[in-house]
Amino acid sequence: MFPVLDMPQRLLMGAGPCNVHPRVLRAMACDVIGQMDPEMTGCMDETAELYRQVFRTKNHHTLLIDGSARAAIEAALVSLITPGMNVVVLRIGRFGLLLTEIVTRCGGVVCAVDVPWGEVVPPDRVRDAIVEHRPELLVCVHGDTSTTTAQPLAEIGAVCREHNVLFYVDATATLGGMPFETDAWGIDVATAGLQKCLGGPPGSAPITMSERAVAQIMARRHDEAGIRNPDAPQGAGPVIRSNYFDLAMLINYWSPERINHHTEATSMLYAAREAALIAVEEGMDARWARHARASRAMVAGLLAMDLSVYGDDATRMANVTGVVVPEGCDPIRVRTLMRTEFEIEIVSSFGPLAGKIWRIGAMGVNATKPKVLQTLGAFEAVLAGEGVAVTRGAAVDAARAAWGAE
């Protein structure tokens, strides 16, 4: 027999997940009801409207994909990409490489635009790539947590519209924590997850789609034989290569027709609704400002310890900060001591940055003054104990000053 499950109460200050908002946990305790009950479909409609506000869009087709954030990425790409399609991929870190992987598996032809990790792609390089490759789709990550860097998007959207290219953005790490303007930036499809700035658990992934993206998706509509209405028009384009992630069927599932597709992840729907409701109640502008303030305080505290912060100030994410590991310091041991002595999680990175930086996040319910100060105080104590020359007390004092009066 195994013991009753009792996980540690840990402060999650890594690159995600973050701690779940208590209201979200309470929402998940609501009873499960049938997926076609009017209370259930009403909850779906409310959730869609809330995420229109979170995404800052008027897109009617805004819904959830049941699965982690990557489920929505796969749904978007497998539903948009047809075999042989040229797809420009902006690659600023690990998750740009992930998009490359998925595009390839969908049969797309990858036209990569690479920059060194920690940098972003300038708009002129985007324009050059579009002119050279004549793609139907451009894909990128907004905030790549592997490099703690955020790709500016507004000018890219304008370039895509100028050349009639669909624009997909993976906003997993930034939605709810950094300015994100789906309509104003000309984004056709955006996806995210709950476990970062939205303060929910992983397992549900919001997606929003423009009318021109939906037109391309519905041109590939192919309803399952067991649920197909003989009068419903089917698409003439290639069949979408995934059943579970078929956005044409999922759009119909979330539409007034309620054409059955799968059993909705009921408790995750409740979580997603509550997480969006909390964000909308706070106000997106206020929420972005809170995350920016937490980032400023975190950076000020780290610099006060004479540590080096990774990346460019102008393009650093507001919810994840990279810290260069000091010479002679064991990065794994520091992370272990943070966890075992202070119950605080910070993380390393990937690829060329593995073991070179720590990533410290402040997002969702953790983008608050007490959580930032607690993390900095513990980090300072651990580094001092490991022989790193830090000025004791400087980090918390600097962070308090940077936070300012409330």
Summary of the structure (lengths in Angstrom):
residues: 406
radius of gyration: 21.9
end to end distance: 50.8
largest distance: 73.6
contacts: 1434
relative contact order: 0.16
helix: 42%
strand: 14%
